[in-house]
Amino acid sequence: MNLQQLRFICAVVRQNFNASAAADSLYTSQPGVSKQIQLLEEEINVALFVRKGKRIIGMTPAGEQIFTFAQRVVGDIENIRKVGQEFSQGDRGEFVIATTHTQARYSLPKAIKAFTERYPGVQLRLRQGNPTQIAEMLAAGEADVAIATESLNSYAGLVALPCYQWNRVVITPTGHPLLQSQPLTLEAVAAYPIVTYDQAFAGRSVIDKTFAHHRLSPNIVLSAIDSDVIKAYVELGLGIGIVAKMAYDPVRDTRLEVIDASHLFDPSTTYLALRQGTYLRGYLYTFIALYAPHLDRNTVDQALDSTVASRALLPLPSGS
């Protein structure tokens, strides 16, 4: 038995039992992955995976238990490496943030600027995706931190810490008739074509549930993953837009007008997620505090040490 075999097991599971994709993620060959798994199965005299021909389609009960231990071993090896880096490299290293476009564009710049000024020796990388992809990147060890609104607080193996709450605005081209609707109502919004976020992004589920609760069927003419794309199509007159309040900039968005919609929709919460049981470099604690000042080192450590991060223990500031 060796560490490489355990890494292969974890990779195959992460890639939905696709051995070729697992091999690609580890920069090795698919026959090599299959052979090493087979050698391990022969050594412990038990099958780890359910197979249909040459294709892996699931895990055996024994495989599920062994996978749990394999994850722990691989994770602890990575933690040992990080401890070594912490003491040998100090304020140098690499730091990967997985996040959505909205967070990368609107909520992260100030914290990232402050962080890079304080730690010029740390290479910071942003990886963007939808919330499910972001959670998977973090779970797979491809990112150190994940930041998003959807999915992170319900993903197994991750500790999701609430950072701030935000709500929505309606944006329109200048002079749009909806600007005369005071106070703004859902019925008035639903009367116009709507451009808003894709269903996997930025609290779209709250928008859908709100309209459904009031038995309204909005005409969503376009959905996008990018707030700037939504604003561009609203400028063109395709419809009115529903976006995060933070995405509207009165200095930049001079061809748009804005109506507050926080009284129409429940607020959404942006979470910062970490892998449970992971070792955090010192500069990572600093970044978390820069991004969400109420998440100090003690709070983060307590959440990582507990089985489930208790949101009741964390003060939750409101945000734009």
Contacts in CASP RR format, 6 or more apart in sequence:
PFRMAT RR
TARGET T0000
AUTHOR 0000-0000-0000
METHOD contacts of the structure
MODEL  1
MNLQQLRFICAVVRQNFNASAAADSLYTSQPGVSKQIQLLEEEINVALFV
RKGKRIIGMTPAGEQIFTFAQRVVGDIENIRKVGQEFSQGDRGEFVIATT
HTQARYSLPKAIKAFTERYPGVQLRLRQGNPTQIAEMLAAGEADVAIATE
SLNSYAGLVALPCYQWNRVVITPTGHPLLQSQPLTLEAVAAYPIVTYDQA
FAGRSVIDKTFAHHRLSPNIVLSAIDSDVIKAYVELGLGIGIVAKMAYDP
VRDTRLEVIDASHLFDPSTTYLALRQGTYLRGYLYTFIALYAPHLDRNTV
DQALDSTVASRALLPLPSGS
1 40 0 8 1.000
1 43 0 8 1.000
1 44 0 8 1.000
3 73 0 8 1.000
3 74 0 8 1.000
3 77 0 8 1.000
4 36 0 8 1.000
5 36 0 8 1.000
5 37 0 8 1.000
5 39 0 8 1.000
5 40 0 8 1.000
6 70 0 8 1.000
6 73 0 8 1.000
6 74 0 8 1.000
7 26 0 8 1.000
7 74 0 8 1.000
8 22 0 8 1.000
8 26 0 8 1.000
8 33 0 8 1.000
8 36 0 8 1.000
8 37 0 8 1.000
9 37 0 8 1.000
9 40 0 8 1.000
9 48 0 8 1.000
9 66 0 8 1.000
9 67 0 8 1.000
9 70 0 8 1.000
10 67 0 8 1.000
10 70 0 8 1.000
10 71 0 8 1.000
10 74 0 8 1.000
11 22 0 8 1.000
11 23 0 8 1.000
11 25 0 8 1.000
11 26 0 8 1.000
11 33 0 8 1.000
12 18 0 8 1.000
12 19 0 8 1.000
12 22 0 8 1.000
12 33 0 8 1.000
12 37 0 8 1.000
12 49 0 8 1.000
12 56 0 8 1.000
13 59 0 8 1.000
13 67 0 8 1.000
14 22 0 8 1.000
14 25 0 8 1.000
14 136 0 8 1.000
14 139 0 8 1.000
14 140 0 8 1.000
15 21 0 8 1.000
15 22 0 8 1.000
15 25 0 8 1.000
17 49 0 8 1.000
17 56 0 8 1.000
17 57 0 8 1.000
17 58 0 8 1.000
17 59 0 8 1.000
18 56 0 8 1.000
19 30 0 8 1.000
19 33 0 8 1.000
19 34 0 8 1.000
19 56 0 8 1.000
20 30 0 8 1.000
22 30 0 8 1.000
22 33 0 8 1.000
23 29 0 8 1.000
23 30 0 8 1.000
23 32 0 8 1.000
23 33 0 8 1.000
25 140 0 8 1.000
26 33 0 8 1.000
37 48 0 8 1.000
37 49 0 8 1.000
40 48 0 8 1.000
41 47 0 8 1.000
41 48 0 8 1.000
44 66 0 8 1.000
46 60 0 8 1.000
46 62 0 8 1.000
46 63 0 8 1.000
47 60 0 8 1.000
47 62 0 8 1.000
47 63 0 8 1.000
48 59 0 8 1.000
48 60 0 8 1.000
48 62 0 8 1.000
48 63 0 8 1.000
48 66 0 8 1.000
48 67 0 8 1.000
49 56 0 8 1.000
49 57 0 8 1.000
49 58 0 8 1.000
49 59 0 8 1.000
49 60 0 8 1.000
49 63 0 8 1.000
50 56 0 8 1.000
50 57 0 8 1.000
50 58 0 8 1.000
50 59 0 8 1.000
50 60 0 8 1.000
51 57 0 8 1.000
59 67 0 8 1.000
75 277 0 8 1.000
75 278 0 8 1.000
78 141 0 8 1.000
78 278 0 8 1.000
78 279 0 8 1.000
79 277 0 8 1.000
79 278 0 8 1.000
79 279 0 8 1.000
82 279 0 8 1.000
82 280 0 8 1.000
82 281 0 8 1.000
83 279 0 8 1.000
85 93 0 8 1.000
85 281 0 8 1.000
86 279 0 8 1.000
86 281 0 8 1.000
86 282 0 8 1.000
91 119 0 8 1.000
91 121 0 8 1.000
91 122 0 8 1.000
91 283 0 8 1.000
92 121 0 8 1.000
92 122 0 8 1.000
93 121 0 8 1.000
93 122 0 8 1.000
93 123 0 8 1.000
93 281 0 8 1.000
93 283 0 8 1.000
94 122 0 8 1.000
94 123 0 8 1.000
94 124 0 8 1.000
94 125 0 8 1.000
95 122 0 8 1.000
95 123 0 8 1.000
95 124 0 8 1.000
95 125 0 8 1.000
95 144 0 8 1.000
95 145 0 8 1.000
95 281 0 8 1.000
95 283 0 8 1.000
95 284 0 8 1.000
95 287 0 8 1.000
96 124 0 8 1.000
96 125 0 8 1.000
96 127 0 8 1.000
96 142 0 8 1.000
96 143 0 8 1.000
96 144 0 8 1.000
96 145 0 8 1.000
97 108 0 8 1.000
97 124 0 8 1.000
97 125 0 8 1.000
97 126 0 8 1.000
97 127 0 8 1.000
97 143 0 8 1.000
97 144 0 8 1.000
97 145 0 8 1.000
97 146 0 8 1.000
97 147 0 8 1.000
98 127 0 8 1.000
98 128 0 8 1.000
98 129 0 8 1.000
98 133 0 8 1.000
98 134 0 8 1.000
98 137 0 8 1.000
98 138 0 8 1.000
98 142 0 8 1.000
98 143 0 8 1.000
98 145 0 8 1.000
98 146 0 8 1.000
98 147 0 8 1.000
99 108 0 8 1.000
99 126 0 8 1.000
99 127 0 8 1.000
99 128 0 8 1.000
99 129 0 8 1.000
99 134 0 8 1.000
99 146 0 8 1.000
99 147 0 8 1.000
99 148 0 8 1.000
100 128 0 8 1.000
100 129 0 8 1.000
100 130 0 8 1.000
100 131 0 8 1.000
100 134 0 8 1.000
100 147 0 8 1.000
100 148 0 8 1.000
100 149 0 8 1.000
100 201 0 8 1.000
100 202 0 8 1.000
100 225 0 8 1.000
101 128 0 8 1.000
101 129 0 8 1.000
101 225 0 8 1.000
101 226 0 8 1.000
101 227 0 8 1.000
101 228 0 8 1.000
102 149 0 8 1.000
102 197 0 8 1.000
102 201 0 8 1.000
102 202 0 8 1.000
102 226 0 8 1.000
102 227 0 8 1.000
102 244 0 8 1.000
102 246 0 8 1.000
102 247 0 8 1.000
103 147 0 8 1.000
103 148 0 8 1.000
103 149 0 8 1.000
103 270 0 8 1.000
104 126 0 8 1.000
104 128 0 8 1.000
105 227 0 8 1.000
105 228 0 8 1.000
105 247 0 8 1.000
106 227 0 8 1.000
106 244 0 8 1.000
106 246 0 8 1.000
106 247 0 8 1.000
107 147 0 8 1.000
107 164 0 8 1.000
107 246 0 8 1.000
107 270 0 8 1.000
107 291 0 8 1.000
108 126 0 8 1.000
108 147 0 8 1.000
108 291 0 8 1.000
111 287 0 8 1.000
111 290 0 8 1.000
111 291 0 8 1.000
112 124 0 8 1.000
114 290 0 8 1.000
115 122 0 8 1.000
115 124 0 8 1.000
115 283 0 8 1.000
115 286 0 8 1.000
115 287 0 8 1.000
115 290 0 8 1.000
116 122 0 8 1.000
116 124 0 8 1.000
118 286 0 8 1.000
119 283 0 8 1.000
119 286 0 8 1.000
122 283 0 8 1.000
127 134 0 8 1.000
127 137 0 8 1.000
127 142 0 8 1.000
127 143 0 8 1.000
129 225 0 8 1.000
130 198 0 8 1.000
130 200 0 8 1.000
130 201 0 8 1.000
130 225 0 8 1.000
131 148 0 8 1.000
131 149 0 8 1.000
131 150 0 8 1.000
131 151 0 8 1.000
131 152 0 8 1.000
131 200 0 8 1.000
131 201 0 8 1.000
132 150 0 8 1.000
132 151 0 8 1.000
132 200 0 8 1.000
134 143 0 8 1.000
134 146 0 8 1.000
134 147 0 8 1.000
134 148 0 8 1.000
134 151 0 8 1.000
134 152 0 8 1.000
135 146 0 8 1.000
135 148 0 8 1.000
135 151 0 8 1.000
135 152 0 8 1.000
135 155 0 8 1.000
135 158 0 8 1.000
135 273 0 8 1.000
137 143 0 8 1.000
137 146 0 8 1.000
138 144 0 8 1.000
138 145 0 8 1.000
138 146 0 8 1.000
138 158 0 8 1.000
138 273 0 8 1.000
138 274 0 8 1.000
138 275 0 8 1.000
139 155 0 8 1.000
139 157 0 8 1.000
139 158 0 8 1.000
139 275 0 8 1.000
141 275 0 8 1.000
144 274 0 8 1.000
144 280 0 8 1.000
144 284 0 8 1.000
145 272 0 8 1.000
145 273 0 8 1.000
145 274 0 8 1.000
145 284 0 8 1.000
145 287 0 8 1.000
145 288 0 8 1.000
146 152 0 8 1.000
146 158 0 8 1.000
146 272 0 8 1.000
146 273 0 8 1.000
146 274 0 8 1.000
147 163 0 8 1.000
147 270 0 8 1.000
147 271 0 8 1.000
147 272 0 8 1.000
147 273 0 8 1.000
147 291 0 8 1.000
148 270 0 8 1.000
148 271 0 8 1.000
148 273 0 8 1.000
149 166 0 8 1.000
149 201 0 8 1.000
149 202 0 8 1.000
149 203 0 8 1.000
149 268 0 8 1.000
149 269 0 8 1.000
149 270 0 8 1.000
149 271 0 8 1.000
150 200 0 8 1.000
150 201 0 8 1.000
150 202 0 8 1.000
150 203 0 8 1.000
150 204 0 8 1.000
150 205 0 8 1.000
152 158 0 8 1.000
152 160 0 8 1.000
152 271 0 8 1.000
152 272 0 8 1.000
152 273 0 8 1.000
153 160 0 8 1.000
153 162 0 8 1.000
153 269 0 8 1.000
153 271 0 8 1.000
153 273 0 8 1.000
154 160 0 8 1.000
155 273 0 8 1.000
157 275 0 8 1.000
157 276 0 8 1.000
158 273 0 8 1.000
158 274 0 8 1.000
158 275 0 8 1.000
158 276 0 8 1.000
159 273 0 8 1.000
159 274 0 8 1.000
159 275 0 8 1.000
159 276 0 8 1.000
159 303 0 8 1.000
159 304 0 8 1.000
159 306 0 8 1.000
159 308 0 8 1.000
159 309 0 8 1.000
160 271 0 8 1.000
160 272 0 8 1.000
160 273 0 8 1.000
160 309 0 8 1.000
161 271 0 8 1.000
161 272 0 8 1.000
161 273 0 8 1.000
161 274 0 8 1.000
161 288 0 8 1.000
161 292 0 8 1.000
161 295 0 8 1.000
161 299 0 8 1.000
161 300 0 8 1.000
161 303 0 8 1.000
161 309 0 8 1.000
161 314 0 8 1.000
162 269 0 8 1.000
162 270 0 8 1.000
162 271 0 8 1.000
162 311 0 8 1.000
162 314 0 8 1.000
162 316 0 8 1.000
163 269 0 8 1.000
163 270 0 8 1.000
163 271 0 8 1.000
163 272 0 8 1.000
163 291 0 8 1.000
163 292 0 8 1.000
163 295 0 8 1.000
164 269 0 8 1.000
164 270 0 8 1.000
164 292 0 8 1.000
164 316 0 8 1.000
164 317 0 8 1.000
164 318 0 8 1.000
164 319 0 8 1.000
165 267 0 8 1.000
165 268 0 8 1.000
165 269 0 8 1.000
165 270 0 8 1.000
165 316 0 8 1.000
165 317 0 8 1.000
165 318 0 8 1.000
165 319 0 8 1.000
166 244 0 8 1.000
166 245 0 8 1.000
166 246 0 8 1.000
166 267 0 8 1.000
166 268 0 8 1.000
166 270 0 8 1.000
166 318 0 8 1.000
166 319 0 8 1.000
166 320 0 8 1.000
167 244 0 8 1.000
167 245 0 8 1.000
167 261 0 8 1.000
167 262 0 8 1.000
167 265 0 8 1.000
167 267 0 8 1.000
167 268 0 8 1.000
168 207 0 8 1.000
168 242 0 8 1.000
168 243 0 8 1.000
168 244 0 8 1.000
168 245 0 8 1.000
168 261 0 8 1.000
168 262 0 8 1.000
168 264 0 8 1.000
168 265 0 8 1.000
169 242 0 8 1.000
169 243 0 8 1.000
169 244 0 8 1.000
169 245 0 8 1.000
169 248 0 8 1.000
169 258 0 8 1.000
169 259 0 8 1.000
169 260 0 8 1.000
169 261 0 8 1.000
169 262 0 8 1.000
170 178 0 8 1.000
170 184 0 8 1.000
170 189 0 8 1.000
170 240 0 8 1.000
170 241 0 8 1.000
170 242 0 8 1.000
170 258 0 8 1.000
170 259 0 8 1.000
170 261 0 8 1.000
171 230 0 8 1.000
171 231 0 8 1.000
171 234 0 8 1.000
171 240 0 8 1.000
171 241 0 8 1.000
171 242 0 8 1.000
171 243 0 8 1.000
171 248 0 8 1.000
171 253 0 8 1.000
171 256 0 8 1.000
171 257 0 8 1.000
171 258 0 8 1.000
171 259 0 8 1.000
172 178 0 8 1.000
172 179 0 8 1.000
172 234 0 8 1.000
172 239 0 8 1.000
172 240 0 8 1.000
172 241 0 8 1.000
172 256 0 8 1.000
172 257 0 8 1.000
172 258 0 8 1.000
172 259 0 8 1.000
173 234 0 8 1.000
173 235 0 8 1.000
173 237 0 8 1.000
173 255 0 8 1.000
173 256 0 8 1.000
173 257 0 8 1.000
174 255 0 8 1.000
174 256 0 8 1.000
174 257 0 8 1.000
175 257 0 8 1.000
176 240 0 8 1.000
176 257 0 8 1.000
178 184 0 8 1.000
178 188 0 8 1.000
178 189 0 8 1.000
178 192 0 8 1.000
178 240 0 8 1.000
178 259 0 8 1.000
179 257 0 8 1.000
179 259 0 8 1.000
181 188 0 8 1.000
181 259 0 8 1.000
183 263 0 8 1.000
184 259 0 8 1.000
184 260 0 8 1.000
184 261 0 8 1.000
184 263 0 8 1.000
184 264 0 8 1.000
185 264 0 8 1.000
186 210 0 8 1.000
186 211 0 8 1.000
186 214 0 8 1.000
186 216 0 8 1.000
186 264 0 8 1.000
187 214 0 8 1.000
187 216 0 8 1.000
189 218 0 8 1.000
189 240 0 8 1.000
189 242 0 8 1.000
189 261 0 8 1.000
189 264 0 8 1.000
190 211 0 8 1.000
190 216 0 8 1.000
190 217 0 8 1.000
190 218 0 8 1.000
190 219 0 8 1.000
192 219 0 8 1.000
192 239 0 8 1.000
192 240 0 8 1.000
193 219 0 8 1.000
193 221 0 8 1.000
193 238 0 8 1.000
193 239 0 8 1.000
193 240 0 8 1.000
194 218 0 8 1.000
194 219 0 8 1.000
194 220 0 8 1.000
194 221 0 8 1.000
194 239 0 8 1.000
194 240 0 8 1.000
194 241 0 8 1.000
194 242 0 8 1.000
195 220 0 8 1.000
195 221 0 8 1.000
195 222 0 8 1.000
195 223 0 8 1.000
195 224 0 8 1.000
195 230 0 8 1.000
195 233 0 8 1.000
195 234 0 8 1.000
195 238 0 8 1.000
195 239 0 8 1.000
195 240 0 8 1.000
195 241 0 8 1.000
195 242 0 8 1.000
196 204 0 8 1.000
196 207 0 8 1.000
196 220 0 8 1.000
196 223 0 8 1.000
196 230 0 8 1.000
196 241 0 8 1.000
196 242 0 8 1.000
196 243 0 8 1.000
197 203 0 8 1.000
197 204 0 8 1.000
197 207 0 8 1.000
197 223 0 8 1.000
197 224 0 8 1.000
197 225 0 8 1.000
197 227 0 8 1.000
197 230 0 8 1.000
197 242 0 8 1.000
197 243 0 8 1.000
198 204 0 8 1.000
198 223 0 8 1.000
198 224 0 8 1.000
198 225 0 8 1.000
199 205 0 8 1.000
199 208 0 8 1.000
199 223 0 8 1.000
200 225 0 8 1.000
201 225 0 8 1.000
202 227 0 8 1.000
202 243 0 8 1.000
202 244 0 8 1.000
202 268 0 8 1.000
203 268 0 8 1.000
204 223 0 8 1.000
206 265 0 8 1.000
206 266 0 8 1.000
206 268 0 8 1.000
207 242 0 8 1.000
207 265 0 8 1.000
210 264 0 8 1.000
210 265 0 8 1.000
210 266 0 8 1.000
211 217 0 8 1.000
211 218 0 8 1.000
221 238 0 8 1.000
221 239 0 8 1.000
222 230 0 8 1.000
222 233 0 8 1.000
222 238 0 8 1.000
224 230 0 8 1.000
224 233 0 8 1.000
227 243 0 8 1.000
227 244 0 8 1.000
227 247 0 8 1.000
228 247 0 8 1.000
230 241 0 8 1.000
230 243 0 8 1.000
230 247 0 8 1.000
231 241 0 8 1.000
231 243 0 8 1.000
231 247 0 8 1.000
231 248 0 8 1.000
231 253 0 8 1.000
231 256 0 8 1.000
233 239 0 8 1.000
234 240 0 8 1.000
234 241 0 8 1.000
234 256 0 8 1.000
235 255 0 8 1.000
235 256 0 8 1.000
242 261 0 8 1.000
245 260 0 8 1.000
245 262 0 8 1.000
245 320 0 8 1.000
246 319 0 8 1.000
246 320 0 8 1.000
248 256 0 8 1.000
248 258 0 8 1.000
250 258 0 8 1.000
267 318 0 8 1.000
269 316 0 8 1.000
272 288 0 8 1.000
272 291 0 8 1.000
272 292 0 8 1.000
272 295 0 8 1.000
274 280 0 8 1.000
274 300 0 8 1.000
274 303 0 8 1.000
274 304 0 8 1.000
276 304 0 8 1.000
277 304 0 8 1.000
278 304 0 8 1.000
280 300 0 8 1.000
280 304 0 8 1.000
285 297 0 8 1.000
285 300 0 8 1.000
288 295 0 8 1.000
288 300 0 8 1.000
289 295 0 8 1.000
289 296 0 8 1.000
289 297 0 8 1.000
294 314 0 8 1.000
294 315 0 8 1.000
294 316 0 8 1.000
294 317 0 8 1.000
295 314 0 8 1.000
299 313 0 8 1.000
299 314 0 8 1.000
302 313 0 8 1.000
303 309 0 8 1.000
303 310 0 8 1.000
303 314 0 8 1.000
END
